[in-house]
């Protein structure tokens, strides 16, 4: 079964332990086991026996900021919930993962992968490439492994929340596990 609980005595090697947020703080009031069909994201994490917690929340169908809605519904700071954006850097599909409270710096993303120019990918193309629908794109379990850059702020967190592959479902995991599962590089790719 791809679900496992995060234990408070599992520190992340090399990552400072901030207080007040994450599975270790007691703030997570909505953890749920996966019921029904697993998502590609939960399958990907489960294959590697990665520890994660799923958090289900209600999202408004007319929302334009699912990440912010998720943070509000779960009662966690916005900089702990990361959004997944699909871009093209010099024609190569590249995934940017950054806090929902920030904006993607396209120049910084391009520089992080040695490119010159980055543009946002068309929504239809992003859905086709990842296998996910808009506002439910996860950095995990995409149809094929894509070049991924995660904002370096992730390394200051005890846990990070990303889409679990469907609207209304967030996956909480350790930053190092997210970096490892996506084979990402970290770089400062966001602006306030």
ROSE-4610 file (N, C-alpha, C; in Angstrom, 1 decimal, always signed):
// ROSE-4610
residu = [X/X/X/X/X/X/X/X/X/X/X/X/X/X/X/X/X/X/X/X/X/X/X/X/X/X/X/X/X/X/X/X/X/X/X/X/X/X/X/X/X/X/X/X/X/X/X/X/X/X/X/X/X/X/X/X/X/X/X/X/X/X/X/X/X/X/X/X/X/X/X/X/X/X/X/X/X/X/X/X/X/X/X/X/X/X/X/X/X/X/X/X/X/X/X/X/X/X/X/X/X/X/X/X/X/X/X/X/X/X/X/X/X/X/X/X/X/X/X/X/X/X/X/X/X/X/X/X/X/X/X/X/X/X/X/X/X/X/X/X/X/X/X/X/X/X/X/X/X/X/X/X/X/X/X/X/X/X/X/X/X/X/X/X/X/X/X/X/X/X/X/X/X/X/X/X/X/X/X/X/X/X/X/X/X/X/X/X/X/X/X/X/X/X/X/X/X/X/X/X/X/X/X/X/X/X/X/X/X/X/X/X/X/X/X/X/X/X/X/X/X/X/X/X/X/X/X/X/X/X/X/X/X/X/X/X/X/X/X/X/X/X/X/X/X/X/X/X/X/X/X/X/X/X/X/X/X/X/X/X/X/X/X/X/X/X/X/X/X/X/X/X/X/X/X/X/X/X/X/X/X/X/X/X/X/X/X/X/X/X/X/X/X/X/X/X/X/X/X/X/X/X/X/X/X/X/X/X/X/X/X/X/X/X/X/X/X/X/X/X/X/X/X/X/X/X/X/X/X/X/X/X/X/X/X/X/X/X/X/X/X/X/X/X/X/X/X/X/X/X/X/X/X/X/X/X/X/X/X/X/X/X/X/X/X/X/X/X/X/X/X/X/X/X/X/X/X/X/X/X/X/X/X/X/X/X/X/X/X/X/X/X/X/X/X/X/X/X/X/X/X/X/X/X/X/X/X/X/X/X/X/X/X/X/X/X/X/X/X/X/X/X/X/X/X/X/X/X/X/X/X/X/X/X/X/X/X/X/X/X/X/X/X/X/X/X/X/X/X/X/X/X/X/X/X/X/X/X/X/X/X/X/X/X/X/X/X/X/X/X/X/X/X/X/X/X/X/X/X/X/X/X/X/X/X/X/X/X/X/X/X/X/X/X/X/X/X/X/X/X/X/X/X/X/X/X/X/X/X/X/X/X/X/X/X/X/X/X/X/X/X/X/X/X/X/X/X/X/X/X/X/X/X/X/X/X/X/X/X/X/X/X/X/X/X/X/X/X/X/X/X/X/X/X/X/X/X/X/X/X/X/X/X/X/X/X/X/X/X/X/X/X/X/X/X/X]
num = [1/1/1/2/2/2/3/3/3/4/4/4/5/5/5/6/6/6/7/7/7/8/8/8/9/9/9/10/10/10/11/11/11/12/12/12/13/13/13/14/14/14/15/15/15/16/16/16/17/17/17/18/18/18/19/19/19/20/20/20/21/21/21/22/22/22/23/23/23/24/24/24/25/25/25/26/26/26/27/27/27/28/28/28/29/29/29/30/30/30/31/31/31/32/32/32/33/33/33/34/34/34/35/35/35/36/36/36/37/37/37/38/38/38/39/39/39/40/40/40/41/41/41/42/42/42/43/43/43/44/44/44/45/45/45/46/46/46/47/47/47/48/48/48/49/49/49/50/50/50/51/51/51/52/52/52/53/53/53/54/54/54/55/55/55/56/56/56/57/57/57/58/58/58/59/59/59/60/60/60/61/61/61/62/62/62/63/63/63/64/64/64/65/65/65/66/66/66/67/67/67/68/68/68/69/69/69/70/70/70/71/71/71/72/72/72/73/73/73/74/74/74/75/75/75/76/76/76/77/77/77/78/78/78/79/79/79/80/80/80/81/81/81/82/82/82/83/83/83/84/84/84/85/85/85/86/86/86/87/87/87/88/88/88/89/89/89/90/90/90/91/91/91/92/92/92/93/93/93/94/94/94/95/95/95/96/96/96/97/97/97/98/98/98/99/99/99/100/100/100/101/101/101/102/102/102/103/103/103/104/104/104/105/105/105/106/106/106/107/107/107/108/108/108/109/109/109/110/110/110/111/111/111/112/112/112/113/113/113/114/114/114/115/115/115/116/116/116/117/117/117/118/118/118/119/119/119/120/120/120/121/121/121/122/122/122/123/123/123/124/124/124/125/125/125/126/126/126/127/127/127/128/128/128/129/129/129/130/130/130/131/131/131/132/132/132/133/133/133/134/134/134/135/135/135/136/136/136/137/137/137/138/138/138/139/139/139/140/140/140/141/141/141/142/142/142/143/143/143/144/144/144/145/145/145/146/146/146/147/147/147/148/148/148/149/149/149/150/150/150/151/151/151/152/152/152/153/153/153/154/154/154/155/155/155/156/156/156/157/157/157/158/158/158/159/159/159/160/160/160/161/161/161/162/162/162/163/163/163/164/164/164/165/165/165/166/166/166/167/167/167/168/168/168/169/169/169/170/170/170/171/171/171/172/172/172/173/173/173/174/174/174/175/175/175/176/176/176/177/177/177/178/178/178/179/179/179/180/180/180/181/181/181/182/182/182/183/183/183/184/184/184/185/185/185/186/186/186/187/187/187/188/188/188/189/189/189/190/190/190/191/191/191/192/192/192]
x = [+0.8/+0.0/+0.9/+0.6/+1.5/+1.5/+0.7/+0.5/+1.3/+2.0/+2.7/+2.7/+2.7/+2.7/+4.1/+4.2/+5.4/+5.6/+6.8/+7.1/+7.9/+7.6/+8.3/+9.8/+10.2/+11.6/+12.4/+11.9/+12.6/+13.1/+14.3/+14.8/+15.3/+15.4/+16.0/+17.4/+18.3/+19.8/+20.1/+20.9/+21.4/+20.4/+19.1/+18.1/+17.8/+17.9/+17.5/+16.1/+15.8/+14.4/+13.7/+12.9/+12.1/+11.0/+10.5/+9.4/+8.1/+7.0/+5.7/+4.9/+5.5/+4.8/+5.3/+4.4/+4.8/+4.3/+4.5/+4.0/+4.4/+5.5/+6.1/+5.5/+4.7/+4.2/+2.8/+2.1/+0.7/-0.3/+0.1/-0.8/-1.6/-1.2/-1.8/-3.0/-4.2/-5.4/-6.2/-5.7/-6.5/-5.8/-4.9/-4.2/-5.2/-5.2/-6.1/-5.3/-5.8/-5.2/-5.8/-5.0/-5.5/-6.6/-7.8/-8.9/-9.2/-9.6/-10.0/-8.7/-8.8/-7.7/-6.5/-5.4/-4.1/-3.9/-3.2/-2.8/-1.4/-0.9/+0.5/+1.5/+1.2/+2.1/+2.2/+1.1/+1.2/+1.9/+1.6/+2.3/+3.8/+4.2/+5.6/+6.3/+5.7/+6.3/+6.2/+5.2/+5.1/+6.1/+6.4/+7.4/+8.8/+9.1/+10.4/+10.2/+9.0/+8.8/+9.0/+8.8/+8.9/+7.8/+8.1/+7.2/+6.5/+5.1/+4.4/+3.0/+2.4/+1.0/+0.1/-1.1/-2.0/-3.0/-3.3/-4.2/-5.3/-6.5/-7.6/-8.3/-8.7/-9.4/-10.4/-11.4/-12.4/-11.8/-12.0/-11.5/-12.7/-12.8/-13.8/-13.6/-14.6/-14.4/-14.0/-14.4/-14.1/-12.8/-12.0/-10.8/-9.8/-9.0/-7.8/-6.5/-6.6/-5.4/-5.5/-5.4/-5.6/-4.6/-3.4/-2.3/-2.6/-3.0/-3.3/-4.6/-5.5/-6.7/-6.4/-5.4/-5.0/-4.3/-3.4/-2.8/-3.8/-4.7/-5.8/-6.6/-7.0/-7.9/-7.2/-5.9/-5.1/-4.5/-4.7/-4.2/-2.7/-2.0/-0.5/+0.0/+1.1/+1.7/+1.8/+1.5/+1.6/+2.9/+4.0/+5.3/+5.7/+4.8/+5.0/+4.3/+3.4/+2.7/+3.4/+3.8/+4.5/+3.7/+3.7/+3.0/+4.0/+3.4/+4.2/+3.8/+4.8/+4.5/+5.4/+4.7/+5.4/+5.8/+7.1/+7.7/+8.4/+8.9/+9.8/+11.1/+12.2/+13.5/+14.2/+14.4/+15.0/+14.4/+13.1/+12.4/+12.3/+12.9/+12.9/+11.9/+11.0/+10.1/+10.8/+10.5/+11.2/+10.1/+10.2/+9.2/+9.8/+9.1/+9.4/+8.5/+9.1/+8.3/+8.7/+7.7/+8.0/+6.8/+7.1/+6.0/+4.8/+3.6/+2.4/+2.4/+3.1/+3.2/+4.1/+4.7/+5.7/+5.4/+6.2/+6.0/+7.3/+7.1/+8.2/+9.0/+10.3/+11.3/+11.8/+11.2/+11.6/+13.1/+13.7/+15.1/+15.9/+15.6/+16.3/+16.1/+14.9/+14.7/+15.6/+15.6/+16.5/+17.9/+18.4/+19.8/+20.1/+19.1/+19.4/+19.6/+19.1/+19.4/+20.3/+21.0/+22.0/+21.3/+20.1/+19.4/+19.4/+18.8/+18.8/+17.4/+16.3/+15.0/+14.0/+13.1/+12.1/+10.7/+9.7/+8.4/+7.4/+6.3/+5.3/+4.8/+4.6/+4.0/+2.5/+2.0/+0.5/-0.1/-1.3/-2.0/-2.3/-2.8/-3.1/-1.9/-0.8/+0.5/+1.0/+0.9/+1.3/+0.5/-0.8/-1.7/-1.3/-1.0/-0.7/+0.7/+1.6/+3.0/+3.0/+2.3/+2.4/+1.4/+0.3/-0.8/-1.7/-1.6/-2.4/-3.2/-4.3/-5.1/-4.6/-5.0/-4.6/-5.0/-4.2/-4.4/-4.4/-3.9/-3.7/-2.4/-1.6/-0.3/+0.7/+1.1/+2.1/+3.5/+4.5/+5.9/+6.3/+5.4/+5.7/+4.8/+5.3/+4.4/+4.0/+4.8/+4.4/+4.6/+4.0/+4.1/+5.6/+6.4/+7.9/+8.6/+9.8/+10.7/+11.0/+10.7/+11.0/+12.1/+12.9/+13.9/+13.1/+13.6/+12.9/+13.8/+13.3/+14.0/+13.1/+13.5/+12.7/+13.4/+12.5/+13.0/+13.8/+15.0/+15.9/+15.3/+14.3/+13.6/+13.1/+13.0/+12.5/+13.4/+14.7/+15.7/+15.6/+14.8/+14.7/+13.5/+12.7/+11.5/+11.7/+10.8/+10.8/+10.0/+8.9/+8.1/+7.5/+7.2/+6.7/+5.4/+4.5/+3.2/+3.2/+2.9/+2.7/+1.5/+1.0/-0.2/+0.0/-0.9/-0.8/-1.4/-1.7/-2.2/-3.6/-4.4/-5.7/-6.1/-7.1/-7.5/-8.1/-7.8/-8.3/-7.4/-6.3/-5.4/-4.0/-3.4/-2.0/-1.2/+0.0/+0.9/+2.0/+2.2/+3.2/+4.4/+5.6/+6.7/+8.0/+9.0/+10.3/+10.9/+11.4/+12.0/+13.1/+13.9/+14.9/+14.3/+13.2/+12.5/+11.9/+11.3/+10.8/+12.0/+13.1/+14.2/+14.7/+14.8/+15.3/+14.3/+13.0/+12.0/+11.9/+12.1/+12.0/+13.4/+14.4/+15.8/+16.0/+15.6/+15.6/+16.9/+17.1/+18.2/+17.4/+18.1/+17.5/+18.2/+17.4/+17.9/+16.9/+17.3/+16.4/+15.6/+14.4/+13.7/+12.4/+12.2/+11.0/+11.3/+10.3/+10.3/+9.0/+9.1/+7.9/+6.8]
y = [-1.2/+0.0/+1.2/+2.2/+3.4/+4.4/+4.2/+5.2/+4.8/+5.8/+5.5/+6.8/+6.8/+8.0/+8.5/+9.8/+10.4/+10.3/+9.9/+9.8/+11.0/+11.4/+12.6/+12.4/+11.2/+10.9/+10.6/+11.0/+10.8/+12.2/+12.6/+13.9/+13.8/+14.9/+14.9/+15.3/+14.4/+14.7/+16.0/+16.8/+18.0/+19.2/+19.0/+20.0/+20.5/+21.8/+22.4/+22.1/+22.0/+21.6/+22.9/+23.5/+24.7/+24.2/+25.1/+24.7/+25.3/+24.7/+25.3/+24.7/+24.0/+23.5/+22.2/+21.4/+20.0/+18.9/+17.7/+16.6/+16.5/+17.2/+17.1/+18.1/+19.0/+20.1/+19.9/+18.9/+18.6/+19.5/+20.3/+21.2/+20.5/+19.4/+18.7/+17.9/+18.6/+18.0/+17.1/+17.1/+16.4/+15.3/+14.6/+13.5/+12.4/+11.8/+10.7/+9.6/+8.4/+7.3/+7.3/+6.8/+6.8/+5.8/+6.3/+5.4/+5.3/+4.2/+4.1/+4.0/+4.6/+4.5/+5.4/+4.8/+5.6/+6.5/+7.6/+8.5/+8.1/+8.5/+8.2/+8.7/+9.9/+10.4/+9.5/+9.0/+8.1/+6.8/+6.3/+5.1/+5.3/+6.4/+6.7/+6.8/+7.4/+7.5/+6.2/+5.4/+4.1/+3.1/+3.2/+2.3/+2.3/+3.5/+3.7/+3.7/+3.4/+3.3/+4.7/+5.7/+7.1/+7.3/+7.9/+8.3/+9.6/+9.5/+10.7/+10.6/+11.8/+11.9/+12.6/+12.0/+12.7/+13.6/+14.7/+15.6/+16.0/+15.7/+16.0/+17.3/+18.1/+19.3/+19.6/+20.5/+20.9/+22.1/+22.1/+23.2/+23.7/+25.0/+25.6/+25.4/+25.0/+24.7/+26.0/+27.2/+28.4/+29.1/+28.4/+29.0/+29.2/+30.2/+30.5/+30.3/+29.9/+29.7/+28.5/+27.3/+26.1/+25.9/+26.3/+26.1/+27.0/+28.2/+29.1/+28.5/+28.0/+27.4/+26.2/+25.4/+24.2/+24.6/+25.6/+26.1/+26.6/+27.4/+27.9/+26.8/+25.9/+24.8/+23.9/+23.7/+22.8/+23.6/+24.9/+25.7/+25.7/+25.8/+25.8/+27.0/+27.5/+28.7/+28.4/+29.4/+29.3/+28.9/+29.3/+28.9/+27.5/+26.7/+25.2/+24.4/+25.1/+24.4/+24.8/+23.9/+24.1/+23.8/+24.7/+24.5/+23.9/+23.2/+22.6/+23.3/+24.0/+24.7/+24.0/+23.9/+23.3/+24.4/+24.4/+25.4/+24.8/+25.6/+25.2/+26.1/+25.5/+26.2/+25.8/+26.8/+26.6/+25.4/+25.3/+24.3/+22.9/+22.8/+21.6/+21.7/+20.8/+20.8/+20.7/+21.7/+21.8/+22.1/+21.4/+21.6/+22.5/+23.5/+24.4/+24.1/+23.9/+23.6/+24.7/+25.4/+26.6/+26.9/+27.7/+28.0/+28.7/+28.4/+29.0/+30.5/+30.9/+32.3/+33.2/+32.6/+33.3/+33.2/+33.8/+33.8/+33.2/+32.4/+31.8/+32.9/+32.9/+33.7/+32.9/+33.2/+32.4/+32.5/+33.7/+33.8/+33.0/+33.0/+32.2/+30.7/+30.3/+28.8/+28.5/+29.3/+29.0/+28.9/+29.8/+29.8/+28.5/+28.1/+26.9/+25.6/+25.6/+24.4/+24.7/+25.9/+26.2/+26.7/+27.2/+27.7/+29.2/+29.7/+31.1/+31.7/+31.0/+31.5/+30.5/+30.9/+30.0/+30.7/+29.9/+30.4/+29.3/+29.8/+28.8/+28.0/+26.7/+25.7/+26.0/+25.7/+25.8/+24.7/+25.1/+24.2/+22.9/+22.8/+21.5/+20.7/+21.3/+20.5/+20.0/+20.9/+20.5/+19.3/+19.3/+18.1/+16.9/+17.0/+15.9/+15.3/+16.1/+15.7/+15.0/+15.6/+15.1/+14.0/+14.0/+13.0/+13.5/+14.7/+15.3/+16.4/+16.8/+17.9/+19.2/+20.3/+21.6/+21.8/+22.4/+22.6/+21.3/+20.2/+18.9/+18.3/+19.1/+18.6/+18.4/+17.2/+16.8/+16.8/+17.1/+16.9/+15.4/+14.6/+13.1/+12.3/+11.2/+10.3/+10.8/+11.7/+12.2/+11.1/+11.2/+10.2/+9.8/+10.8/+10.5/+11.5/+11.1/+11.9/+13.2/+14.3/+15.6/+16.3/+17.1/+17.9/+18.8/+18.8/+19.5/+20.3/+21.5/+22.4/+22.8/+22.6/+23.0/+24.2/+25.1/+26.4/+26.0/+26.6/+26.3/+26.5/+27.3/+27.5/+26.2/+25.2/+23.9/+23.3/+23.6/+23.0/+23.6/+24.7/+25.2/+24.7/+23.8/+23.3/+21.9/+21.6/+20.3/+19.3/+19.9/+19.1/+20.1/+19.5/+20.3/+19.6/+20.4/+19.9/+20.1/+19.1/+19.2/+18.5/+18.8/+18.1/+16.6/+15.8/+14.3/+13.8/+14.7/+14.3/+14.5/+15.1/+15.4/+16.6/+17.4/+18.6/+18.1/+18.9/+18.6/+17.5/+17.2/+16.2/+16.7/+16.9/+17.3/+16.2/+16.0/+15.1/+15.8/+15.4/+16.0/+15.1/+15.5/+14.7/+15.5/+14.9/+15.6/+16.2/+17.4/+18.0/+17.1/+16.4/+15.6/+14.5/+13.9/+12.9/+13.4/+14.7/+15.3/+15.5/+16.0/+16.2/+14.9/+13.9/+12.6/+11.9/+11.9/+11.3/+12.0/+13.3/+14.0/+14.1/+13.7/+13.9/+15.3/+16.2/+17.6/+18.3/+19.4/+20.3/+21.4/+22.0/+23.1/+24.4/+25.5/+26.8/+27.8/+29.1/+30.1/+30.6/+30.0/+30.3/+31.0/+31.6/+32.3/+33.7/+34.5/+35.9/+36.1/+37.0/+37.2/+37.8]
z = [+0.0/+0.0/+0.0/-0.9/-1.0/+0.0/+1.1/+2.1/+3.3/+3.9/+5.2/+5.9/+7.2/+8.1/+8.3/+8.4/+8.8/+10.3/+10.7/+12.1/+12.6/+13.8/+14.3/+14.6/+14.7/+15.0/+13.7/+12.6/+11.3/+10.8/+11.3/+10.9/+9.4/+8.8/+7.4/+7.5/+7.1/+7.2/+6.5/+7.1/+6.5/+6.4/+6.8/+6.7/+8.1/+8.3/+9.6/+9.9/+11.2/+11.6/+12.1/+11.2/+11.7/+12.6/+13.3/+14.2/+13.7/+14.2/+14.0/+12.8/+11.9/+10.7/+10.3/+9.8/+9.3/+10.1/+9.8/+10.5/+11.9/+12.2/+13.5/+14.5/+14.0/+14.8/+15.4/+14.9/+15.3/+14.6/+13.6/+12.9/+11.9/+11.4/+10.3/+10.8/+10.6/+11.2/+10.1/+8.9/+7.9/+7.2/+7.8/+7.1/+6.8/+5.6/+5.3/+4.5/+4.8/+4.0/+2.6/+1.6/+0.2/+0.1/-0.3/-0.5/-2.0/-2.5/-3.9/-4.8/-6.0/-6.9/-6.5/-6.6/-6.3/-7.5/-7.3/-8.4/-8.8/-10.0/-10.4/-9.4/-8.8/-7.8/-6.6/-6.1/-4.9/-5.3/-6.5/-7.0/-7.1/-7.6/-7.7/-6.4/-5.4/-4.1/-3.4/-3.6/-3.0/-3.5/-4.8/-5.4/-4.6/-4.2/-3.5/-2.0/-1.5/-0.1/+0.6/-0.1/+0.4/+1.4/+2.5/+3.5/+3.1/+3.1/+2.8/+3.5/+3.6/+4.1/+3.1/+2.9/+2.0/+2.8/+2.2/+2.9/+1.8/+2.1/+1.3/+1.8/+0.8/+1.2/+0.1/+0.4/-0.5/-1.3/-2.6/-3.4/-4.3/-4.4/-5.2/-6.7/-7.4/-8.8/-9.7/-9.1/-9.9/-9.4/-8.6/-8.0/-9.1/-8.9/-9.8/-9.1/-7.9/-7.1/-6.2/-6.8/-6.1/-5.0/-5.2/-4.2/-2.9/-3.1/-2.0/-1.3/-2.1/-1.5/-0.6/-1.1/-0.4/+0.9/+0.9/+2.1/+3.1/+2.7/+3.6/+4.2/+3.3/+3.8/+4.8/+4.6/+5.5/+6.7/+6.7/+7.8/+7.9/+6.8/+6.7/+6.0/+6.3/+5.6/+4.1/+3.3/+1.8/+1.3/+2.0/+1.5/+1.7/+2.3/+2.5/+1.4/+0.6/-0.5/-1.8/-2.5/-3.8/-5.0/-6.0/-7.2/-8.3/-9.2/-10.3/-11.6/-12.2/-13.5/-14.6/-15.7/-16.9/-17.8/-18.2/-19.0/-20.2/-21.1/-22.1/-22.0/-21.8/-21.8/-23.0/-23.9/-25.2/-25.9/-25.8/-26.5/-25.8/-24.6/-23.9/-22.7/-22.6/-21.4/-20.1/-19.2/-17.9/-16.9/-15.8/-14.7/-13.6/-13.2/-12.1/-10.9/-9.8/-8.6/-7.5/-7.1/-6.3/-5.3/-4.3/-3.3/-4.0/-3.6/-4.2/-3.9/-2.9/-2.4/-3.3/-4.3/-5.1/-6.6/-7.4/-8.9/-9.5/-10.5/-11.2/-11.9/-11.7/-12.4/-13.6/-14.8/-16.0/-16.3/-16.1/-16.4/-15.5/-14.2/-13.2/-13.5/-13.9/-14.3/-15.5/-16.5/-17.7/-17.3/-16.4/-16.0/-15.2/-14.4/-13.5/-14.4/-15.6/-16.4/-17.6/-17.5/-18.5/-19.8/-19.7/-20.9/-21.0/-22.1/-22.3/-22.2/-22.6/-22.6/-22.2/-21.2/-20.7/-21.0/-21.4/-21.5/-20.9/-20.5/-19.9/-21.1/-20.8/-21.8/-21.8/-23.0/-23.2/-22.3/-21.7/-20.8/-21.4/-22.6/-23.2/-23.4/-23.8/-23.9/-22.6/-21.5/-20.2/-19.7/-20.0/-19.6/-20.3/-21.6/-22.4/-22.0/-21.8/-21.4/-20.0/-19.1/-17.7/-17.4/-18.1/-17.8/-16.7/-16.3/-15.3/-15.8/-15.1/-15.6/-14.9/-15.5/-15.0/-13.5/-12.7/-11.3/-10.5/-11.1/-10.4/-10.8/-11.5/-12.0/-10.8/-10.6/-9.6/-10.2/-9.4/-9.9/-9.9/-9.3/-9.2/-10.1/-10.7/-11.4/-12.8/-13.4/-14.7/-15.7/-16.9/-17.9/-18.3/-18.3/-18.5/-17.6/-17.2/-16.4/-17.1/-16.5/-17.1/-16.3/-17.0/-16.3/-15.3/-14.0/-12.9/-12.1/-11.8/-10.9/-9.8/-8.6/-7.4/-6.7/-6.4/-5.7/-4.5/-4.3/-3.2/-1.8/-1.7/-0.4/+0.2/-0.6/-0.1/+0.9/+0.8/+1.7/+3.1/+3.3/+4.6/+5.4/+4.7/+5.3/+5.9/+6.9/+7.4/+6.5/+6.0/+5.0/+4.0/+2.9/+1.7/+1.2/+0.7/+0.2/-1.3/-2.1/-3.5/-3.9/-5.1/-5.6/-5.6/-5.2/-5.3/-6.6/-7.5/-8.8/-9.1/-8.2/-8.4/-7.6/-8.1/-7.3/-6.0/-5.0/-3.6/-2.9/-3.4/-2.7/-2.7/-1.5/-1.4/-0.8/-1.2/-0.6/+0.2/+1.4/+2.3/+2.4/+2.1/+2.2/+2.5/+2.8/+3.1/+1.9/+2.0/+0.8/+0.1/+0.9/+0.2/-0.6/-0.1/-0.8/-2.1/-2.1/-3.3/-4.3/-3.9/-4.7/-5.4/-4.5/-5.0/-6.0/-5.7/-6.5/-7.9/-8.0/-9.2/-9.9/-9.2/-9.7/-10.1/-9.2/-9.5/-9.0/-9.6/-9.0/-8.3/-7.3/-6.6/-7.0/-7.1/-7.5/-7.1/-6.9/-6.5/-7.8/-8.0/-9.2/-9.0/-7.8/-7.5/-7.0/-7.2/-6.7/-5.9/-4.8/-4.0/-4.7]
